[in-house]
Amino acid sequence: MLMFSPVATFKTLDDITLDDLPLVGGKASNCARLKQAGIPVPDGLVIPSDATDADVRQLASDPWLASLPADALFAVRSSGIGEDSEGHSFAGIHETQLNVRRDQIVEAVVGCRRSATSEQAIAYRKARGLEDEDDDDRIGVLVQRMVPAVTSGVAFTVNPITGADEIVINAAPGLGEALVSGRVTPDEFRLRKSDLGVLSSRRVSDTSDTSEVSEASDLATLGRLLVRIEQLYGAPQDVEWCHDGQQYWIVQSRPVTTRRELITKNSELSTPDAEWTRANLAEVLPDQVSPQALSVYVDLLNLGERRFFGRLMAPDSELGPIVTSFHGRMYFNLSQLRHVTRLAGAAPADMLRSLGHSEQIRPEDEIATRPPLRDLLRVLPDFLRLAVNDLRAKHVFRDHEARTEQALARLAAVDPRTLSDQDISATFQWWLAIAPESLKAVFVMSSVHFREDFLRKACAAVGFSYDRLVYPQLAAGERSVSTQQAVDLVALANVARHEAATMAYLLKNDGSFADYRTVLAGTMFLERFERFLERYGHRGRYESDWAIPRLHENPAPALFAIREQLRDRPQDMRAVAERHAADAAAAWRAFEAKLTRWQRWTLLPRMRSTVRRLKKQYVWRERVRSDLTRVLSRIRAWHLVLADRFVERGWIAQRDDYFLLRMDEVKRVAEDPNQGPALRNIVERRAAELAAERDLQMPLLMRESELPRLLRQGRPAAASDGGDLTGLCVSPGSVEAEVVVLRDPSEFTKMKRGAILVAPATDPSWTPLFTLASGVIVEVGGMLSHASTIAREYGLPALANVKDATRLLKTGDRVKLDASAGLVQRQPR
């Protein structure tokens, strides 16, 4: 317990220590801590709560006051015990007096001390259960030099409405009291924490005199102060600030509710209650994303999607941000996606299917509703812009390819080990600046819902199965980069078959393959395998998180898959391609046989054109995703240089600790190495947070207000009645075999040739295992998922959205996977 020496002497902010907190109060203690940390805080004198009236009457003779000009003005502010603490701000409860002359100080101090026993203060304490706490009605008083503020405001280091990890600044002319008390409407600015770029600005009127903070450079100056304050306290802060025409001053800082509590609390107030999904993220991101990548993606995706969709997305104040995180897991705002779907006049069902929520589709979700004309006119320019992007998709793709090559060339042009920390950090800032534009290609190539909707409706009108027509077309023809990776891996196995030494090494290895380069030196296989890694080595497990190693760093999964190929007869990929082409042609013939003569002239050409474009978008989308990962892989190499330096300097204990740091924290120590030793505390706190939240069973789909209840009840037990399992067919066909249940690609050595792979979801790091599987069952995923694309093109029957598959099925169980019927049927062993 902190103890204070009971000497009723006045102390300046420079003299206050943590031990003084019980007598000087929260506000004075916070201001002292900020000032001593180098934050610009007006100098001040603290009257402790145990000072007597006689002590206060001697205040005018204090040396600190005597050293100031006779005409100096002061702010006299309460500093209650427990005030400005987390959960008890006492905002507006105790008295504050501004522009106090020297001869008025004693009277102002007495007034502040008396405010602790006012009816308002007593009611506040009673409402928060503080009325019985000893000495909580005592109050310290802080006397500070008055800042002649031209502009004042409040700022939050976490969005107080949405919970987003961003800076929100409110500004108004003059002193801040009118703003804090709600008598004026402020200008508002939102900044990204990563680079302090302006996310949005709202000016109340053209005459608002807040020019000191309207320029991006001045906003960044204030933003840097706010980030430093949050770092100092290790928690989100509510900060009062002012600007005197020359510089910023911080006059108060207190904790705000922690971000995840804020989100939960605000969910009770939001109208309507937002829906959130992470189903389509489960295959590209780990359950817990590294804090470094998470903070970047939340900012990046919110900015990128706002730029791309424009006014099609509702304001944050109505439906919340497009992306946010709950307990370290990233979620997309399903309410926002429903809103866009409604404006487009489309049925939500196809959107839900693509996200992997087929089981959540209600009858009304199959019905398209026409938006009000006024809403349609408001967003018409954005619809036209998106339509142009779609028509220019090939051009967008080529632009993306060119920008990717330029980015890779820049990253390859210099060895980061020869650069300073600051130069490496500057490269990260460059990447963060160009990254939002790179998302345009992702969004354009993923916009397939309206084409799928047209094809479904046309097939229904003709009386022909959509799956029977479209799936064979998506499987045939040009392969996606992910499927080509699997095909090239099979080709490598065929190379190994012709080299006895290579084949012997692969078959006898213990599965680590640690010495493969030494043992296989000079072989054709090694030359081809190195070429394979050059092309695909950037891919890996949960590859969107650059904290996780890539295939080129540990190629054992690929070598294992090659070894397992050697245990059976070679796969004939040319025969697979020919079978796909024959199936696609047969599907068109069967469809055409159902058409009238008029439909063959009118509908059939449009159907063929739409299917060709749909296929092309699927291929382009996988290529764009691979390209983005190529850049991330290069960026990871630069990060590892800094990580190793931080370890060498003793700032962090191990390389992986680096990825617990946010990018703004990395930038800060790169620019000021004196702040490096503080990283250990940050890392320890983040590691503890991750450990505390690791076992949380976070839902794939939820309403925001339901999260506290869902976390309390935990994951429901999986049904175990031994009956059939159902799911969404993403690649037709049927196979009977035993299953191998894998929850992570690191378990690759458990996979058997010819088994049905059962997994929570898959990403490109699973690709080698697809070459061994006879079928695929995943718990989450839609038509655009990795499992769907590779399974179709590789000719594997596959089901997605098979709820609790990894818990209901056990390795060794024999099942019949009838993907065409959407069924998994257990078979007797």
Disulfide bonds with the S-S distance in Angstrom:
none
